[in-house]
Amino acid sequence: MIEVADRVFARRHAELDQTLGLVVGAERGLVVDSGTDEAHGAEWLAAVRAVTPLPLTLLVTHAHWDHFLGTAGLGAGPVLAHPVCRDEIAGNAEQHRDEGVRHFLDAGRPDLAGRVRTARVVVPSELVPGAVELDLGGRTVTLLHPGRGHTGGDVVAHVPDAGVLFAGDLVEQGAPPAVGPDAYPREWPAALDVLLALAPRVIVPGHGDPVDPAFVRGQRDELAAEYLSAGST
């Protein structure tokens, strides 16, 4: 667990180089993503409880298995997501689960594949269609859909008093951005422009170590050069 600012934490995980988040106010905590499976979610909850006993709200940043299949193990209260993310989890969770199972089997980890296979699916209960101000008690976090990018339903969490932004997989450190079949690479640079306009000092990616705005600007320019240049597809 890394305290990137006052009562704002990023927890690094060896599997998938994943990074989960926690923001603590006076009355509630906000958890950013739930992990790969129920056991992972329960482990994440134990780490959160070592920091705070407060009631929890969960933000699922986007509908990829490694970010939402831990929700049942985390056992948080309200679960928030973009409508596209909610619909994808409700309608296609098994397809995403199969992707996670294949990933771990290919990696020679049948134990982790089994955990993904049995994880219960929790559909988000509250929607973030655009921007939502979340009051944690003496601290407001802005949940924001900056436009389509890594998926059609990305949501980020901006903690303005701490200068921290949780970007989900719109930003990745240690690997290039993952441009999958549900990505919108031509729109992704504009989504990153929205994040940079918030002027965060620290950006926590969905995978990798926290970065600064210059890193995000470089990743934005790489995406633009590849997908917005003449003749790109």
Disulfide bonds with the S-S distance in Angstrom:
none
